[in-house]
Amino acid sequence: MQIQIIVAIRELGEILLSKLKGFLHADRKITFLRISIGMVYLWFGMLKFFENLSPAKELASKTLTTLCLGLIPDSICYLLLAAMETLLGLLLILNRFICKTIKLTFIHLLGTFTPVFIQPDVFFNEFPFAITLVGQYILKNMVIICALVVIYPYSTHEE
């Protein structure tokens, strides 16, 4: 009886996997990947519009103030960042101006690594291997960069 149940579960799993493989052909995989990155950007960007909801506020504000040499108030820089992330998220989700959007997203992501150099104490517990939670937050952007590298060749149209 137990062997029959195990065999039935295995057969069901194989059937579901074959259906999933058929459903997720290359075009859909790229679409899902693009939309999921867009959702992350939209979510993180929208959080920045509301006071004390984004866990990255202090890090982003300090980094932007440093990068702007203190010439632009950090509150304005932070709102511009929120608007940019929200817009990039929407454009990725809606598949609009996708080549330019991906290029701008790359630039934004490169900027997310600047705290490693200008605020290394927030990135490392012990240099060079033990990274903080903030460091992990920054490091995960490598996955988004790689995903964008995969998506970009499929993004040939502009609207």
SEZAGU-229239 format. One record per residue: residue number from 0; residue in one letter; x, y, z of N, C-alpha, C in turn. Coordinates in steps of 0.2 Angstrom, whole numbers, plus 5000, padded with zeros to 4 digits. Example, Ala and Ser with C-alpha at 12.3 -4.5 7.8 and 13.67 -1.06 7.14 Angstrom:
# residues 2
<pt i="0" aa="A" n_px="5066" n_py="4972" n_pz="5039" ca_px="5062" ca_py="4978" ca_pz="5039" c_px="5066" c_py="4984" c_pz="5039"/>
<pt i="1" aa="S" n_px="5064" n_py="4989" n_pz="5035" ca_px="5068" ca_py="4995" ca_pz="5036" c_px="5064" c_py="5000" c_pz="5039"/>
***
This chain:
# residues 159
<pt i="0" aa="M" n_px="5004" n_py="4994" n_pz="5000" ca_px="5000" ca_py="5000" ca_pz="5000" c_px="5004" c_py="5006" c_pz="5000"/>
<pt i="1" aa="Q" n_px="5009" n_py="5007" n_pz="5004" ca_px="5014" ca_py="5012" ca_pz="5005" c_px="5018" c_py="5013" c_pz="4998"/>
<pt i="2" aa="I" n_px="5020" n_py="5008" n_pz="4995" ca_px="5024" ca_py="5008" ca_pz="4989" c_px="5019" c_py="5011" c_pz="4984"/>
<pt i="3" aa="Q" n_px="5013" n_py="5009" n_pz="4983" ca_px="5008" ca_py="5011" ca_pz="4978" c_px="5007" c_py="5019" c_pz="4979"/>
<pt i="4" aa="I" n_px="5007" n_py="5021" n_pz="4985" ca_px="5006" ca_py="5029" ca_pz="4987" c_px="5012" c_py="5032" c_pz="4984"/>
<pt i="5" aa="I" n_px="5018" n_py="5030" n_pz="4986" ca_px="5024" ca_py="5033" ca_pz="4984" c_px="5025" c_py="5033" c_pz="4976"/>
<pt i="6" aa="V" n_px="5023" n_py="5028" n_pz="4973" ca_px="5023" ca_py="5027" ca_pz="4966" c_px="5018" c_py="5032" c_pz="4963"/>
<pt i="7" aa="A" n_px="5012" n_py="5033" n_pz="4965" ca_px="5007" ca_py="5037" ca_pz="4963" c_px="5009" c_py="5045" c_pz="4964"/>
<pt i="8" aa="I" n_px="5012" n_py="5046" n_pz="4970" ca_px="5015" ca_py="5053" ca_pz="4971" c_px="5020" c_py="5055" c_pz="4966"/>
<pt i="9" aa="R" n_px="5025" n_py="5050" n_pz="4965" ca_px="5030" ca_py="5051" ca_pz="4960" c_px="5028" c_py="5052" c_pz="4953"/>
<pt i="10" aa="E" n_px="5023" n_py="5048" n_pz="4951" ca_px="5020" ca_py="5049" ca_pz="4944" c_px="5016" c_py="5056" c_pz="4944"/>
<pt i="11" aa="L" n_px="5013" n_py="5058" n_pz="4949" ca_px="5009" ca_py="5064" ca_pz="4949" c_px="5014" c_py="5070" c_pz="4948"/>
<pt i="12" aa="G" n_px="5020" n_py="5069" n_pz="4952" ca_px="5025" ca_py="5074" ca_pz="4952" c_px="5028" c_py="5075" c_pz="4945"/>
<pt i="13" aa="E" n_px="5029" n_py="5069" n_pz="4941" ca_px="5032" ca_py="5069" ca_pz="4935" c_px="5027" c_py="5072" c_pz="4930"/>
<pt i="14" aa="I" n_px="5021" n_py="5071" n_pz="4931" ca_px="5016" ca_py="5074" ca_pz="4926" c_px="5016" c_py="5082" c_pz="4927"/>
<pt i="15" aa="L" n_px="5016" n_py="5084" n_pz="4933" ca_px="5016" ca_py="5091" ca_pz="4935" c_px="5022" c_py="5094" c_pz="4932"/>
<pt i="16" aa="L" n_px="5028" n_py="5091" n_pz="4933" ca_px="5034" ca_py="5094" ca_pz="4930" c_px="5034" c_py="5095" c_pz="4923"/>
<pt i="17" aa="S" n_px="5031" n_py="5090" n_pz="4919" ca_px="5031" ca_py="5090" ca_pz="4912" c_px="5026" c_py="5096" c_pz="4910"/>
<pt i="18" aa="K" n_px="5021" n_py="5096" n_pz="4913" ca_px="5016" ca_py="5102" ca_pz="4912" c_px="5019" c_py="5109" c_pz="4913"/>
<pt i="19" aa="L" n_px="5023" n_py="5109" n_pz="4919" ca_px="5026" ca_py="5115" ca_pz="4920" c_px="5031" c_py="5117" c_pz="4915"/>
<pt i="20" aa="K" n_px="5035" n_py="5112" n_pz="4913" ca_px="5040" ca_py="5113" ca_pz="4908" c_px="5037" c_py="5116" c_pz="4902"/>
<pt i="21" aa="G" n_px="5032" n_py="5113" n_pz="4900" ca_px="5028" ca_py="5115" ca_pz="4894" c_px="5026" c_py="5122" c_pz="4894"/>
<pt i="22" aa="F" n_px="5023" n_py="5124" n_pz="4900" ca_px="5020" ca_py="5131" ca_pz="4901" c_px="5026" c_py="5136" c_pz="4902"/>
<pt i="23" aa="L" n_px="5032" n_py="5134" n_pz="4904" ca_px="5037" ca_py="5139" ca_pz="4905" c_px="5042" c_py="5139" c_pz="4900"/>
<pt i="24" aa="H" n_px="5040" n_py="5139" n_pz="4894" ca_px="5045" ca_py="5140" ca_pz="4888" c_px="5049" c_py="5146" c_pz="4889"/>
<pt i="25" aa="A" n_px="5054" n_py="5147" n_pz="4885" ca_px="5059" ca_py="5153" ca_pz="4886" c_px="5055" c_py="5160" c_pz="4886"/>
<pt i="26" aa="D" n_px="5050" n_py="5161" n_pz="4882" ca_px="5047" ca_py="5168" ca_pz="4882" c_px="5044" c_py="5169" c_pz="4889"/>
<pt i="27" aa="R" n_px="5040" n_py="5164" n_pz="4891" ca_px="5037" ca_py="5165" ca_pz="4898" c_px="5042" c_py="5166" c_pz="4903"/>
<pt i="28" aa="K" n_px="5047" n_py="5162" n_pz="4903" ca_px="5052" ca_py="5163" ca_pz="4909" c_px="5055" c_py="5170" c_pz="4909"/>
<pt i="29" aa="I" n_px="5057" n_py="5172" n_pz="4903" ca_px="5059" ca_py="5179" ca_pz="4903" c_px="5054" c_py="5184" c_pz="4905"/>
<pt i="30" aa="T" n_px="5048" n_py="5183" n_pz="4903" ca_px="5043" ca_py="5188" ca_pz="4906" c_px="5042" c_py="5187" c_pz="4913"/>
<pt i="31" aa="F" n_px="5042" n_py="5181" n_pz="4916" ca_px="5041" ca_py="5181" ca_pz="4923" c_px="5047" c_py="5184" c_pz="4927"/>
<pt i="32" aa="L" n_px="5053" n_py="5183" n_pz="4924" ca_px="5059" ca_py="5186" ca_pz="4927" c_px="5058" c_py="5193" c_pz="4927"/>
<pt i="33" aa="R" n_px="5057" n_py="5196" n_pz="4921" ca_px="5056" ca_py="5203" ca_pz="4921" c_px="5051" c_py="5206" c_pz="4925"/>
<pt i="34" aa="I" n_px="5045" n_py="5203" n_pz="4926" ca_px="5040" ca_py="5205" ca_pz="4930" c_px="5042" c_py="5205" c_pz="4937"/>
<pt i="35" aa="S" n_px="5045" n_py="5199" n_pz="4939" ca_px="5047" ca_py="5199" ca_pz="4946" c_px="5052" c_py="5204" c_pz="4949"/>
<pt i="36" aa="I" n_px="5057" n_py="5206" n_pz="4944" ca_px="5061" ca_py="5211" ca_pz="4946" c_px="5058" c_py="5218" c_pz="4946"/>
<pt i="37" aa="G" n_px="5053" n_py="5219" n_pz="4942" ca_px="5049" ca_py="5225" ca_pz="4942" c_px="5045" c_py="5225" c_pz="4948"/>
<pt i="38" aa="M" n_px="5042" n_py="5220" n_pz="4951" ca_px="5039" ca_py="5220" ca_pz="4957" c_px="5043" c_py="5222" c_pz="4963"/>
<pt i="39" aa="V" n_px="5049" n_py="5219" n_pz="4963" ca_px="5054" ca_py="5221" ca_pz="4968" c_px="5055" c_py="5228" c_pz="4968"/>
<pt i="40" aa="Y" n_px="5057" n_py="5231" n_pz="4962" ca_px="5058" ca_py="5238" ca_pz="4961" c_px="5052" c_py="5242" c_pz="4963"/>
<pt i="41" aa="L" n_px="5046" n_py="5240" n_pz="4961" ca_px="5040" ca_py="5244" ca_pz="4963" c_px="5039" c_py="5244" c_pz="4970"/>
<pt i="42" aa="W" n_px="5040" n_py="5238" n_pz="4973" ca_px="5038" ca_py="5238" ca_pz="4981" c_px="5043" c_py="5242" c_pz="4985"/>
<pt i="43" aa="F" n_px="5050" n_py="5241" n_pz="4983" ca_px="5055" ca_py="5245" ca_pz="4987" c_px="5055" c_py="5252" c_pz="4985"/>
<pt i="44" aa="G" n_px="5053" n_py="5254" n_pz="4979" ca_px="5052" ca_py="5261" ca_pz="4978" c_px="5046" c_py="5264" c_pz="4981"/>
<pt i="45" aa="M" n_px="5040" n_py="5261" n_pz="4981" ca_px="5034" ca_py="5263" ca_pz="4985" c_px="5035" c_py="5264" c_pz="4992"/>
<pt i="46" aa="L" n_px="5039" n_py="5259" n_pz="4995" ca_px="5040" ca_py="5260" ca_pz="5003" c_px="5044" c_py="5266" c_pz="5004"/>
<pt i="47" aa="K" n_px="5048" n_py="5269" n_pz="5000" ca_px="5052" ca_py="5275" ca_pz="5001" c_px="5048" c_py="5281" c_pz="5002"/>
<pt i="48" aa="F" n_px="5042" n_py="5281" n_pz="4999" ca_px="5037" ca_py="5286" ca_pz="4999" c_px="5034" c_py="5287" c_pz="5006"/>
<pt i="49" aa="F" n_px="5034" n_py="5282" n_pz="5010" ca_px="5031" ca_py="5282" ca_pz="5016" c_px="5036" c_py="5282" c_pz="5022"/>
<pt i="50" aa="E" n_px="5035" n_py="5287" n_pz="5027" ca_px="5040" ca_py="5288" ca_pz="5032" c_px="5041" c_py="5281" c_pz="5036"/>
<pt i="51" aa="N" n_px="5047" n_py="5280" n_pz="5037" ca_px="5049" ca_py="5274" ca_pz="5041" c_px="5047" c_py="5267" c_pz="5039"/>
<pt i="52" aa="L" n_px="5045" n_py="5266" n_pz="5033" ca_px="5043" ca_py="5260" ca_pz="5030" c_px="5049" c_py="5256" c_pz="5027"/>
<pt i="53" aa="S" n_px="5054" n_py="5260" n_pz="5024" ca_px="5059" ca_py="5257" ca_pz="5021" c_px="5065" c_py="5255" c_pz="5025"/>
<pt i="54" aa="P" n_px="5067" n_py="5249" n_pz="5026" ca_px="5073" ca_py="5248" ca_pz="5030" c_px="5080" c_py="5251" c_pz="5027"/>
<pt i="55" aa="A" n_px="5079" n_py="5253" n_pz="5021" ca_px="5085" ca_py="5256" ca_pz="5018" c_px="5086" c_py="5263" c_pz="5018"/>
<pt i="56" aa="K" n_px="5081" n_py="5266" n_pz="5022" ca_px="5081" ca_py="5274" ca_pz="5022" c_px="5088" c_py="5277" c_pz="5024"/>
<pt i="57" aa="E" n_px="5090" n_py="5275" n_pz="5030" ca_px="5096" ca_py="5278" ca_pz="5032" c_px="5102" c_py="5277" c_pz="5028"/>
<pt i="58" aa="L" n_px="5103" n_py="5270" n_pz="5025" ca_px="5108" ca_py="5269" ca_pz="5021" c_px="5108" c_py="5273" c_pz="5014"/>
<pt i="59" aa="A" n_px="5102" n_py="5273" n_pz="5011" ca_px="5101" ca_py="5276" ca_pz="5005" c_px="5102" c_py="5284" c_pz="5006"/>
<pt i="60" aa="S" n_px="5100" n_py="5287" n_pz="5011" ca_px="5101" ca_py="5294" ca_pz="5012" c_px="5108" c_py="5296" c_pz="5013"/>
<pt i="61" aa="K" n_px="5112" n_py="5292" n_pz="5017" ca_px="5119" ca_py="5294" ca_pz="5018" c_px="5123" c_py="5293" c_pz="5012"/>
<pt i="62" aa="T" n_px="5121" n_py="5288" n_pz="5008" ca_px="5125" ca_py="5286" ca_pz="5002" c_px="5123" c_py="5292" c_pz="4997"/>
<pt i="63" aa="L" n_px="5117" n_py="5294" n_pz="4996" ca_px="5115" ca_py="5299" ca_pz="4991" c_px="5118" c_py="5306" c_pz="4993"/>
<pt i="64" aa="T" n_px="5118" n_py="5307" n_pz="4999" ca_px="5121" ca_py="5313" ca_pz="5002" c_px="5128" c_py="5314" c_pz="5000"/>
<pt i="65" aa="T" n_px="5132" n_py="5308" n_pz="5001" ca_px="5139" ca_py="5308" ca_pz="5000" c_px="5140" c_py="5308" c_pz="4992"/>
<pt i="66" aa="L" n_px="5136" n_py="5305" n_pz="4988" ca_px="5137" ca_py="5305" ca_pz="4981" c_px="5136" c_py="5312" c_pz="4978"/>
<pt i="67" aa="C" n_px="5131" n_py="5315" n_pz="4981" ca_px="5129" ca_py="5322" ca_pz="4979" c_px="5133" c_py="5327" c_pz="4982"/>
<pt i="68" aa="L" n_px="5138" n_py="5325" n_pz="4986" ca_px="5143" ca_py="5330" ca_pz="4989" c_px="5139" c_py="5335" c_pz="4994"/>
<pt i="69" aa="G" n_px="5133" n_py="5333" n_pz="4996" ca_px="5130" ca_py="5337" ca_pz="5001" c_px="5126" c_py="5343" c_pz="4997"/>
<pt i="70" aa="L" n_px="5127" n_py="5343" n_pz="4991" ca_px="5124" ca_py="5349" ca_pz="4987" c_px="5116" c_py="5349" c_pz="4987"/>
<pt i="71" aa="I" n_px="5113" n_py="5343" n_pz="4987" ca_px="5106" ca_py="5342" ca_pz="4986" c_px="5104" c_py="5339" c_pz="4993"/>
<pt i="72" aa="P" n_px="5099" n_py="5341" n_pz="4996" ca_px="5097" ca_py="5339" ca_pz="5003" c_px="5095" c_py="5331" c_pz="5002"/>
<pt i="73" aa="D" n_px="5097" n_py="5328" n_pz="5007" ca_px="5095" ca_py="5320" ca_pz="5007" c_px="5088" c_py="5319" c_pz="5006"/>
<pt i="74" aa="S" n_px="5084" n_py="5323" n_pz="5009" ca_px="5076" ca_py="5321" ca_pz="5008" c_px="5074" c_py="5322" c_pz="5001"/>
<pt i="75" aa="I" n_px="5077" n_py="5326" n_pz="4997" ca_px="5076" ca_py="5327" ca_pz="4990" c_px="5079" c_py="5321" c_pz="4986"/>
<pt i="76" aa="C" n_px="5085" n_py="5319" n_pz="4988" ca_px="5088" ca_py="5314" ca_pz="4984" c_px="5084" c_py="5307" c_pz="4986"/>
<pt i="77" aa="Y" n_px="5082" n_py="5306" n_pz="4992" ca_px="5078" ca_py="5300" ca_pz="4994" c_px="5072" c_py="5300" c_pz="4990"/>
<pt i="78" aa="L" n_px="5068" n_py="5306" n_pz="4989" ca_px="5062" ca_py="5306" ca_pz="4985" c_px="5063" c_py="5304" c_pz="4978"/>
<pt i="79" aa="L" n_px="5069" n_py="5307" n_pz="4975" ca_px="5070" ca_py="5305" ca_pz="4968" c_px="5072" c_py="5298" c_pz="4967"/>
<pt i="80" aa="L" n_px="5075" n_py="5295" n_pz="4972" ca_px="5077" ca_py="5288" ca_pz="4972" c_px="5070" c_py="5284" c_pz="4972"/>
<pt i="81" aa="A" n_px="5066" n_py="5286" n_pz="4977" ca_px="5059" ca_py="5282" ca_pz="4977" c_px="5056" c_py="5283" c_pz="4970"/>
<pt i="82" aa="A" n_px="5056" n_py="5289" n_pz="4967" ca_px="5052" ca_py="5290" ca_pz="4961" c_px="5055" c_py="5285" c_pz="4955"/>
<pt i="83" aa="M" n_px="5062" n_py="5285" n_pz="4955" ca_px="5066" ca_py="5282" ca_pz="4950" c_px="5064" c_py="5274" c_pz="4951"/>
<pt i="84" aa="E" n_px="5065" n_py="5271" n_pz="4957" ca_px="5064" ca_py="5264" ca_pz="4958" c_px="5057" c_py="5262" c_pz="4956"/>
<pt i="85" aa="T" n_px="5052" n_py="5267" n_pz="4958" ca_px="5045" ca_py="5265" ca_pz="4957" c_px="5044" c_py="5265" c_pz="4949"/>
<pt i="86" aa="L" n_px="5047" n_py="5270" n_pz="4946" ca_px="5046" ca_py="5271" ca_pz="4938" c_px="5049" c_py="5265" c_pz="4935"/>
<pt i="87" aa="L" n_px="5055" n_py="5263" n_pz="4937" ca_px="5059" ca_py="5257" ca_pz="4934" c_px="5054" c_py="5251" c_pz="4935"/>
<pt i="88" aa="G" n_px="5052" n_py="5250" n_pz="4941" ca_px="5047" ca_py="5244" ca_pz="4942" c_px="5041" c_py="5244" c_pz="4938"/>
<pt i="89" aa="L" n_px="5038" n_py="5250" n_pz="4937" ca_px="5032" ca_py="5250" ca_pz="4933" c_px="5034" c_py="5248" c_pz="4925"/>
<pt i="90" aa="L" n_px="5040" n_py="5251" n_pz="4923" ca_px="5042" ca_py="5250" ca_pz="4916" c_px="5044" c_py="5243" c_pz="4915"/>
<pt i="91" aa="L" n_px="5047" n_py="5240" n_pz="4920" ca_px="5048" ca_py="5233" ca_pz="4919" c_px="5042" c_py="5228" c_pz="4919"/>
<pt i="92" aa="I" n_px="5038" n_py="5230" n_pz="4923" ca_px="5031" ca_py="5226" ca_pz="4924" c_px="5027" c_py="5227" c_pz="4917"/>
<pt i="93" aa="L" n_px="5027" n_py="5233" n_pz="4915" ca_px="5023" ca_py="5234" ca_pz="4909" c_px="5026" c_py="5233" c_pz="4902"/>
<pt i="94" aa="N" n_px="5033" n_py="5231" n_pz="4903" ca_px="5037" ca_py="5230" ca_pz="4897" c_px="5037" c_py="5236" c_pz="4892"/>
<pt i="95" aa="R" n_px="5038" n_py="5242" n_pz="4895" ca_px="5039" ca_py="5248" ca_pz="4891" c_px="5046" c_py="5251" c_pz="4891"/>
<pt i="96" aa="F" n_px="5048" n_py="5253" n_pz="4885" ca_px="5055" ca_py="5256" ca_pz="4885" c_px="5060" c_py="5251" c_pz="4888"/>
<pt i="97" aa="I" n_px="5059" n_py="5245" n_pz="4886" ca_px="5063" ca_py="5240" ca_pz="4890" c_px="5070" c_py="5240" c_pz="4890"/>
<pt i="98" aa="C" n_px="5073" n_py="5241" n_pz="4884" ca_px="5080" ca_py="5242" ca_pz="4883" c_px="5083" c_py="5248" c_pz="4887"/>
<pt i="99" aa="K" n_px="5080" n_py="5253" n_pz="4887" ca_px="5082" ca_py="5259" ca_pz="4891" c_px="5081" c_py="5258" c_pz="4898"/>
<pt i="100" aa="T" n_px="5076" n_py="5255" n_pz="4900" ca_px="5074" ca_py="5253" ca_pz="4907" c_px="5079" c_py="5249" c_pz="4910"/>
<pt i="101" aa="I" n_px="5081" n_py="5244" n_pz="4906" ca_px="5086" ca_py="5239" ca_pz="4909" c_px="5093" c_py="5243" c_pz="4910"/>
<pt i="102" aa="K" n_px="5095" n_py="5247" n_pz="4905" ca_px="5101" ca_py="5251" ca_pz="4906" c_px="5101" c_py="5255" c_pz="4912"/>
<pt i="103" aa="L" n_px="5095" n_py="5259" n_pz="4913" ca_px="5095" ca_py="5263" ca_pz="4919" c_px="5095" c_py="5259" c_pz="4925"/>
<pt i="104" aa="T" n_px="5092" n_py="5253" n_pz="4925" ca_px="5092" ca_py="5249" ca_pz="4931" c_px="5099" c_py="5246" c_pz="4932"/>
<pt i="105" aa="F" n_px="5103" n_py="5245" n_pz="4927" ca_px="5110" ca_py="5243" ca_pz="4928" c_px="5114" c_py="5249" c_pz="4932"/>
<pt i="106" aa="I" n_px="5113" n_py="5255" n_pz="4929" ca_px="5116" ca_py="5260" ca_pz="4932" c_px="5114" c_py="5261" c_pz="4940"/>
<pt i="107" aa="H" n_px="5107" n_py="5260" n_pz="4941" ca_px="5105" ca_py="5261" ca_pz="4948" c_px="5108" c_py="5255" c_pz="4952"/>
<pt i="108" aa="L" n_px="5108" n_py="5249" n_pz="4950" ca_px="5111" ca_py="5244" ca_pz="4953" c_px="5119" c_py="5245" c_pz="4955"/>
<pt i="109" aa="L" n_px="5122" n_py="5248" n_pz="4950" ca_px="5129" ca_py="5249" ca_pz="4951" c_px="5130" c_py="5254" c_pz="4957"/>
<pt i="110" aa="G" n_px="5125" n_py="5259" n_pz="4957" ca_px="5125" ca_py="5264" ca_pz="4963" c_px="5124" c_py="5260" c_pz="4970"/>
<pt i="111" aa="T" n_px="5120" n_py="5255" n_pz="4970" ca_px="5119" ca_py="5252" ca_pz="4976" c_px="5125" c_py="5248" c_pz="4979"/>
<pt i="112" aa="F" n_px="5130" n_py="5248" n_pz="4975" ca_px="5136" ca_py="5245" ca_pz="4978" c_px="5141" c_py="5250" c_pz="4981"/>
<pt i="113" aa="T" n_px="5139" n_py="5256" n_pz="4980" ca_px="5144" ca_py="5262" ca_pz="4983" c_px="5145" c_py="5262" c_pz="4990"/>
<pt i="114" aa="P" n_px="5140" n_py="5260" n_pz="4994" ca_px="5141" ca_py="5259" ca_pz="5001" c_px="5147" c_py="5255" c_pz="5003"/>
<pt i="115" aa="V" n_px="5148" n_py="5250" n_pz="4999" ca_px="5154" ca_py="5245" ca_pz="5001" c_px="5160" c_py="5249" c_pz="5001"/>
<pt i="116" aa="F" n_px="5161" n_py="5254" n_pz="4997" ca_px="5167" ca_py="5258" ca_pz="4997" c_px="5167" c_py="5265" c_pz="5001"/>
<pt i="117" aa="I" n_px="5161" n_py="5268" n_pz="5002" ca_px="5160" ca_py="5274" ca_pz="5006" c_px="5158" c_py="5273" c_pz="5013"/>
<pt i="118" aa="Q" n_px="5155" n_py="5267" n_pz="5014" ca_px="5153" ca_py="5266" ca_pz="5021" c_px="5154" c_py="5258" c_pz="5022"/>
<pt i="119" aa="P" n_px="5160" n_py="5256" n_pz="5022" ca_px="5162" ca_py="5249" ca_pz="5023" c_px="5160" c_py="5246" c_pz="5029"/>
<pt i="120" aa="D" n_px="5159" n_py="5250" n_pz="5035" ca_px="5157" ca_py="5248" ca_pz="5041" c_px="5150" c_py="5245" c_pz="5041"/>
<pt i="121" aa="V" n_px="5146" n_py="5248" n_pz="5037" ca_px="5139" ca_py="5245" ca_pz="5036" c_px="5138" c_py="5239" c_pz="5032"/>
<pt i="122" aa="F" n_px="5144" n_py="5237" n_pz="5029" ca_px="5144" ca_py="5231" ca_pz="5024" c_px="5147" c_py="5225" c_pz="5028"/>
<pt i="123" aa="F" n_px="5152" n_py="5227" n_pz="5031" ca_px="5156" ca_py="5221" ca_pz="5034" c_px="5156" c_py="5221" c_pz="5042"/>
<pt i="124" aa="N" n_px="5155" n_py="5215" n_pz="5045" ca_px="5156" ca_py="5214" ca_pz="5052" c_px="5164" c_py="5213" c_pz="5053"/>
<pt i="125" aa="E" n_px="5167" n_py="5209" n_pz="5049" ca_px="5174" ca_py="5208" ca_pz="5049" c_px="5176" c_py="5207" c_pz="5042"/>
<pt i="126" aa="F" n_px="5180" n_py="5212" n_pz="5040" ca_px="5183" ca_py="5212" ca_pz="5033" c_px="5187" c_py="5206" c_pz="5032"/>
<pt i="127" aa="P" n_px="5187" n_py="5202" n_pz="5026" ca_px="5182" ca_py="5204" ca_pz="5020" c_px="5177" c_py="5199" c_pz="5019"/>
<pt i="128" aa="F" n_px="5176" n_py="5194" n_pz="5024" ca_px="5171" ca_py="5189" ca_pz="5023" c_px="5164" c_py="5190" c_pz="5027"/>
<pt i="129" aa="A" n_px="5164" n_py="5192" n_pz="5033" ca_px="5158" ca_py="5193" ca_pz="5037" c_px="5154" c_py="5199" c_pz="5035"/>
<pt i="130" aa="I" n_px="5149" n_py="5198" n_pz="5032" ca_px="5145" ca_py="5204" ca_pz="5030" c_px="5139" c_py="5205" c_pz="5035"/>
<pt i="131" aa="T" n_px="5137" n_py="5211" n_pz="5035" ca_px="5131" ca_py="5212" ca_pz="5039" c_px="5124" c_py="5211" c_pz="5036"/>
<pt i="132" aa="L" n_px="5119" n_py="5212" n_pz="5039" ca_px="5112" ca_py="5211" ca_pz="5036" c_px="5112" c_py="5216" c_pz="5030"/>
<pt i="133" aa="V" n_px="5114" n_py="5222" n_pz="5031" ca_px="5114" ca_py="5227" ca_pz="5026" c_px="5118" c_py="5225" c_pz="5020"/>
<pt i="134" aa="G" n_px="5124" n_py="5222" n_pz="5022" ca_px="5128" ca_py="5220" ca_pz="5017" c_px="5125" c_py="5214" c_pz="5012"/>
<pt i="135" aa="Q" n_px="5121" n_py="5210" n_pz="5016" ca_px="5117" ca_py="5205" ca_pz="5012" c_px="5112" c_py="5208" c_pz="5008"/>
<pt i="136" aa="Y" n_px="5109" n_py="5213" n_pz="5010" ca_px="5104" ca_py="5217" ca_pz="5006" c_px="5107" c_py="5220" c_pz="5000"/>
<pt i="137" aa="I" n_px="5113" n_py="5222" n_pz="5001" ca_px="5116" ca_py="5225" ca_pz="4995" c_px="5119" c_py="5220" c_pz="4990"/>
<pt i="138" aa="L" n_px="5122" n_py="5214" n_pz="4993" ca_px="5124" ca_py="5209" ca_pz="4989" c_px="5119" c_py="5205" c_pz="4985"/>
<pt i="139" aa="K" n_px="5113" n_py="5205" n_pz="4987" ca_px="5108" ca_py="5202" ca_pz="4983" c_px="5107" c_py="5205" c_pz="4977"/>
<pt i="140" aa="N" n_px="5109" n_py="5211" n_pz="4976" ca_px="5108" ca_py="5215" ca_pz="4970" c_px="5112" c_py="5211" c_pz="4964"/>
<pt i="141" aa="M" n_px="5117" n_py="5207" n_pz="4966" ca_px="5121" ca_py="5203" ca_pz="4961" c_px="5116" c_py="5199" c_pz="4957"/>
<pt i="142" aa="V" n_px="5111" n_py="5196" n_pz="4960" ca_px="5106" ca_py="5191" ca_pz="4957" c_px="5102" c_py="5195" c_pz="4952"/>
<pt i="143" aa="I" n_px="5100" n_py="5201" n_pz="4954" ca_px="5096" ca_py="5205" ca_pz="4950" c_px="5100" c_py="5207" c_pz="4944"/>
<pt i="144" aa="I" n_px="5106" n_py="5209" n_pz="4945" ca_px="5110" ca_py="5211" ca_pz="4939" c_px="5111" c_py="5205" c_pz="4934"/>
<pt i="145" aa="C" n_px="5112" n_py="5199" n_pz="4937" ca_px="5112" ca_py="5193" ca_pz="4933" c_px="5106" c_py="5192" c_pz="4929"/>
<pt i="146" aa="A" n_px="5100" n_py="5193" n_pz="4932" ca_px="5094" ca_py="5192" ca_pz="4929" c_px="5093" c_py="5197" c_pz="4923"/>
<pt i="147" aa="L" n_px="5095" n_py="5203" n_pz="4924" ca_px="5094" ca_py="5208" ca_pz="4919" c_px="5099" c_py="5206" c_pz="4913"/>
<pt i="148" aa="V" n_px="5105" n_py="5203" n_pz="4914" ca_px="5109" ca_py="5201" ca_pz="4909" c_px="5105" c_py="5196" c_pz="4905"/>
<pt i="149" aa="V" n_px="5102" n_py="5191" n_pz="4908" ca_px="5098" ca_py="5186" ca_pz="4905" c_px="5092" c_py="5189" c_pz="4901"/>
<pt i="150" aa="I" n_px="5089" n_py="5194" n_pz="4904" ca_px="5083" ca_py="5197" ca_pz="4900" c_px="5085" c_py="5201" c_pz="4894"/>
<pt i="151" aa="Y" n_px="5090" n_py="5205" n_pz="4895" ca_px="5092" ca_py="5210" ca_pz="4890" c_px="5092" c_py="5208" c_pz="4883"/>
<pt i="152" aa="P" n_px="5095" n_py="5202" n_pz="4881" ca_px="5095" ca_py="5200" ca_pz="4874" c_px="5088" c_py="5199" c_pz="4871"/>
<pt i="153" aa="Y" n_px="5083" n_py="5198" n_pz="4875" ca_px="5076" ca_py="5197" ca_pz="4873" c_px="5072" c_py="5203" c_pz="4873"/>
<pt i="154" aa="S" n_px="5076" n_py="5209" n_pz="4874" ca_px="5072" ca_py="5215" ca_pz="4875" c_px="5074" c_py="5219" c_pz="4869"/>
<pt i="155" aa="T" n_px="5072" n_py="5217" n_pz="4863" ca_px="5074" ca_py="5220" ca_pz="4857" c_px="5069" c_py="5226" c_pz="4854"/>
<pt i="156" aa="H" n_px="5063" n_py="5227" n_pz="4857" ca_px="5059" ca_py="5232" ca_pz="4855" c_px="5058" c_py="5238" c_pz="4859"/>
<pt i="157" aa="E" n_px="5057" n_py="5243" n_pz="4857" ca_px="5056" ca_py="5250" ca_pz="4861" c_px="5050" c_py="5252" c_pz="4859"/>
<pt i="158" aa="E" n_px="5046" n_py="5255" n_pz="4863" ca_px="5040" ca_py="5259" ca_pz="4862" c_px="5040" c_py="5266" c_pz="4863"/>
***
